[in-house]
C-alpha cells in the first residue's frame, strides 16, 4: 500500500509532463489560425478605414501573436533543453579544436575587442552588445522615417489622405473614447503615473529603480522636444482637426511618452509577476495603451500617421536602452551601489491604473475637441470645355496613391443640386465609414440582405476622399449588387460661380475574395463605361461626352480589371427642381 501511495504522485507528474507540451502545441496552433484571421481582418478593415475597428483588429492581432509565441515556447521547452545541451556539447568539442583555440587566444586586433563584446561575465559584454543592437534597430528605422518625412516621400502622401479622411468617419462616441486616450498620453497623466510609481519604489527601498523612472521620464521629454525642434514639421491642417496644437509635429510626443513611460512601468509590473499569463496580460495591456494613444493623435487631427509611427520608433529605441541598462545593473551592480535592483512590488500596478482613472475623469478638462470651420478656396475655370477641364485631376487613387479609374463624370452645380438630382432619381446617399455602419455592412453583406445606404470603400482624388457617394439597388435587392458613384468637389468653379465636381462610377456585380489575402469585397463589372451610361440615363439630365483620357485598361484597389474609352460626361445641373 505504501509503495502504491508513493508511485501515484510520480504517475500524475509524468502525465502532466507528457500532456503539457501537447496542450501548449495545440494552443499555439489555435493562435496561429487566429493570427491568420487577424491579418485577414486588418487587411479588410484597412479598406474601410474605420479607426475603432482597425485599432481593435491590430490589438487582437498583437495579443494573438504574443500568446502564440508564449504557447510555442512552452510547448518546445523540453526539445529546446535538449538542443541547448547538444549545442553546449558541440561547443565544448569545438573549443578543443586548434584553429578555434588559436582564434580565441589571438591578440591580433580586433579579436580581443570582439571577444569582450560577447563575454557573459562582464557588463560590457554580451548584455551591452544585445542592448545596443536591439536599441539600434528602431533608432535606424526612425532616422530613415525622418529622412522620408523631410524629403516628402511617398508616406507623406498617405498622411495627407488619412488627414482629409478623418473628419468624415468621426462619431461622438469614438471622439469621447479617443479624448480619454489622448489625455492618457498627456504630460499630467504621465506625471501622475510616474509619481505613484516612484513613491511605491521608494517605499520599497528600490531607490535605483525609482531614479530610473524619474530619469526615463525626463529623458524622453527632452528627447522628443529636441527631435521636434530639429524636424520642424508643421501640424496637420487645423480646419480638419478636433484639437489645435502649435508645436512641431514630428515626432509625436504623446507616442514617445506612451511607448517609453508606459513601457518602463509595464516592465516593472512584468518583473513583479510570476504567472506567465499575468505577464502576457501586462504586455497586452501595454500594447493596447500605446495603440490607443497613438491612434487618438491621428483621429483628433493632432498628428500625421508618420508622426506617431516615428514617436513609437524613437520611444522604442529609448525604452530598449533603459530596460537593457536595468537588466545589466541587476546582474553587474556598480561598485558604489551595494544593492542590486530587486523585484518590484506588485503595488507598482497602481501607477497605470491611477493614470487611467485620472485621464478618464479629467480627459474632457485636459482635451477640448471641437470642429473648426474650413476656409475653402476655389479657382474659376474660364470655360466648360476639355481645355479648361485639363486642370482637373484625372484619376481616383487608393490610400497609398495607386492609380484607379479615370473620372467618368464632370458635374456643375451646388452640393444641394447634386444631392437633389440623385435622390430624385431614386439613389441613396452612402453613409460614412463609421464603426457602426461598417459592422452593419459586414453583417448584412454576409447574410445577403439589403443596406440601401451602406458605406462605400473610401477612394481619393488629388489626396481628397470622396465628398459624396450614391448607390442604387438592382432587382436582386441585395447589398451584394449595386450601382454606385463617388463624387469629389474639385476646388474649381464654373464661369457662373457654381462648383465643379468629378466622379467615378462602377457596377458592383457580386462579392469576391480579392487579392493575395483573399479579402471580401465587391467585384466590379469591368465595363465602367456601361455604368456611366446607366447613371446618365437614370438622372435623365442632358449631358455631353468629351474625351478626358486615352482609351485604357486598369485595375481598382481590389485588383479588379476595368476598361474605358476615356470619355467623361459633362452634366450641368438645373438650378431648381422642375
VENURTA-V977134 format. One line per field, one symbol per residue. ss: DSSP state (H for helix, E for strand, - for the rest). phi: phi as a letter, one per 20 degrees, with the letter a starting at -180 (. if undefined). A space follows every 10 residues. Layout:
ss=???
phi=???
//
This chain:
ss=-HHHHHHHHH HHHHHHHHHH HHHHHHHHHH HHHHHHHHHH HHHHHHHH-- HHHHHHHHHH HHHHHHHHHH HHHHH-HHHH HHHHHHHHHH HHHH---HHH HHHHH----- HHHHHHH--- -----HHHHH HHHHHHHHHH HHHHHHHHHH ---HHHHHHH HHHHHHHHH- -HHHHHHHHH HHHH--HHHH HHHHHHHHHH HHH---HHHH HHHHHHHHHH HHHHHHHHHH H------HHH ---------- --HHHHHHHH HHHHHHHHHH HH---HHHHH HHHHHHHHHH HHHHHHHHH- ----HHHHHH HHHHHHHHHH HHHHHHHHHH H--------- -----HHHHH HHHHHHHHHH HHHHHH---- --------EE -----HHHH- ----EEE--- --EEEE--EE EE--HHHHHH HHHH---EE- ----HHHHHH HHHHHHH--- ---------E E--EE--EEE EEE------- -EEEEEEEEE EEE-----EE EEEEEEEEEE EEEE----EE EEEE--EHHH HHHHHHHHH- --EEEEE--- -EEEE----- EEEE--EEEE EE------
phi=.fffffefgf ffffffffeg gfffffffff ffffffffgg fffffffele gfffffffff fffgffffff fffffegfff ffffffffff fffffeffff ffffdfdffd ggfffffdfe dcfeefffff ffffffffff ffffffffff elfgffffgf ffgffggedf cgffffffff ffffeffgff fgffffffff fffemeffff ffffffffff ffffffffff fmfffggffd decdcdfged effgffgffe fgfffffffg feddffffff ffffffffff ffffffffgf nebeffffff ffffffffff ffffffffff dcffffdfdf geefffffff ffffffffff fdgffeccfb fcfeefdcce efadbgffff eegececege nffcfffdbc dcrfffffff ffffenedff ffeegfffff ffffffened cfdgfdfgcc blmdfgfcbc bbfefflcff caebbdcdfe ndcfgenefd dcbccbdedr dcddmfelef bfeeffefff fgfffgfffm dfcbfbfdcf gadacefenf fbcbenecde cefffbfe
//
